């Protein structure tokens, strides 16, 4: 897979093309991890002619380097921690609890902003594809997998344009029979943004616009 991707839209199109075997399944559901995963997932859902919804996840960044994840939280109260990072940086329980509470408040704000009164889709018995713009540590996706697996999907797939080999392994081990599709696993990895020419922050307005378009009746496959 040639790198870097031009942007998240191109990455989503290429990812969707790699997943075309899933197109036509009546039980298919694409779940995006906001915010950066939404433009990618929107393209995947379009190509697969599948409904699009959200799996809300918030990364728990370390105090001195917020972009480095020491864990993540997701819908339903699921939380996954990275004990190696917590030990290496001597993160205290007080720091962990404080950051978790701050991120939980932001999680609730985004859930209301993005979803409003729209209830989440049922995952039980469905083929669920979880999509993000990339996996670095895999912490956010691991908690997403945990939250999704708890609802009893028939099949669970994690799909990303780019990922570190370590993250692919960790996510693969997160739940029974979860399949991980990554278009590229470059090493050394360094960070997701390195593998995109344009990697500006996805805004709340962009997320809402993409979701509202996907949720219009004429864009809903089923």
N, C-alpha and C positions, 0 to 999 in steps of 0.2 A: 504494500500500500504506500503510494508516494506521500511523503510528508514535506512540509506541513499542510494541513487543510486550509483552504482559503478562509473559511469561517464556519460557524456552527450549522448554518443552513446546508452548505456543501457536505459537511461531515454527516449530517442527518440523511441526506439523499444517498450517499454512499453506503451508510449503515443500513438504510431501508432496502437497498438493492441486495445487500448480503443476506437479508432476512426474507426474501421474496417467497421462500418455501412456505411461510406462514400465511401468506395472503389467501383469502377465501375461507379461512376458518371462522365459523360462526361464533366460537367461544373466545375469540381473540380480543385482548384489551391491552393498550399501550399506556403505561404510566410514566409520567415525566417527573424527574426530581428537580424542583425549582431551585434557583432560577435558570442557571445555565443549561440544564437539561431540557428545558421546554422547547427552544427552537429546534434542537436535534430531534426530539420526540415528535414534534409536529410534522416534520418531514417523514419520519418513519411511519407514523399513523396514516399519513396521506398516501404513501406508496403501498402500504399494506391494506388500505381501505378498511381501517380498524378504528374504533372509537378511542379517543384520547382523554385521559384523566390525570390526576396528580397523585404522587406519593410524596407528601411533605416531609422533609428531613432538614434538620439543622445541625451543622457541624459544631462540635465543641472545640474551639481553638485554644491553644495553650496561651497563657497570659502574655508572654513576651513575644510570641509569634502567632497571631490569630489565624493565619492561613494554614498552619500546621495542626492537623486534627489529632486530638487525643481521644476522640470519640464522637458520637452523634446521637441525636434523639429523633423519633419519628412518631407518626400518628399511632394512637393507642398506648402511648407511654413507653414504647420500646426504647432501650438505650444500650448502645454497644460502646465499650471503652477499649482503648489501646494501652494495656498495662505496661508495655515496654517504654512507650513515650512518657507515660506518667512517672514511672520509676526513674528514667534517665534524666528527667527535668525536675525531679523532686516536687511534683505537684501535690499539694496537700489536699485533704478531704474538704477543707473549708473552701479552697480555691475551686475545686471541682464542683462543689455544690453551688457556689455563687455563679459560676459561668453557666452551669446547667439551668439555673433559674432565669438568668438574663436571656439565654437562647430560647427557653420555653415561652417567655413573653413575646419574643419576636416571632416564634413559631405560630402562636395564637393570632398575632396581628396579620401575618401573611395568609393564614387559613381563611380568616374572615375576608381579607382583601381579594384573594384570588377566587374563592369558592362562593362567598356570600351565603345564601341559603341553600345552595345546591349540594345535595348529599353526596358522599363518596360512592363510587361504584362498588357493587358486591364483587368480591374476588373468588368466592367459593365456586369450585368446579370449572374455572376459566383458565385459559392459557394466557398468562400475564407476562408481558415484556417490560421490564424496568429499564429506563433509559436515562443516561446522564451524558455530559459532554466529555467525561474522562474519569479515570480512576487513578489517584495518586497513592494514598494510603489505603483506600477502599473503605474507610470508616463509615462514610455516609451511606454507601451502597450496602454495606453489611447490615446496618440497622434497617434499611429499607427492605432488604431480603427477609430479615427477621420479622418485621411487621407484616409483610405480605404473606409469608409462609404460615403465619398464625391463623390466617383466614381460609386456609385450605384450598388453594388453587390446584387445578388439575396438573398444570405445568408452569414452571417458573423459569424465565429466561432473563439474564442480565445482558444488556447490549450497550456497548460504548464504542466510540470511534477509536480511542486510544487509552492504554492502561499500562501501568507497571506490571511486571511479571509477578512481583510479590502480592500486589493487590488482587490480581486474577486468582492466585492460589488461595488467598484468604477468603475471598468472596465465594469461590467454588466450595470451600469447606464449611460455609456458613449454614447451609441447609441441605437436606437430602435431595439429590437429583436436581439441583439447580445447574443450569447450563450457562456458561459465560461466553459471549461472543464479543471479541475485541478485534477491530480491524487492524490495529497495529500495537505492538508491545515493544517499543524501542528501549534500548539500554545504552548508556545510563538514562534514566527517565527524567529526573530533575523536577518537572512540574507539568501539569496539563497544558497551561498556556503556551509553553514552548513549542507545541506541536500545531499551533494555529497561527496563520498570518494575522488575522484580526481576532482578538480575544477580549474585546471590551465587555464590561460588566453588563449582563442582561438586566434591564430595568423592570420594575413592577408593572409599568405601563405596557411594556412589550409582552410580558407574560400574560397580562389580562387580555390584550388584543388577540394573541394567538389562541388563547383558550376560548374567548368569545366566538372567534371564527370557527373553531373546531366544534363548538357546541351549538352552532346554528343548525336548524333542522335539515337544511339542504346539504350540510357537511357531515351529518351523523350517519354512518353506515348502518348502524343497528343499535 
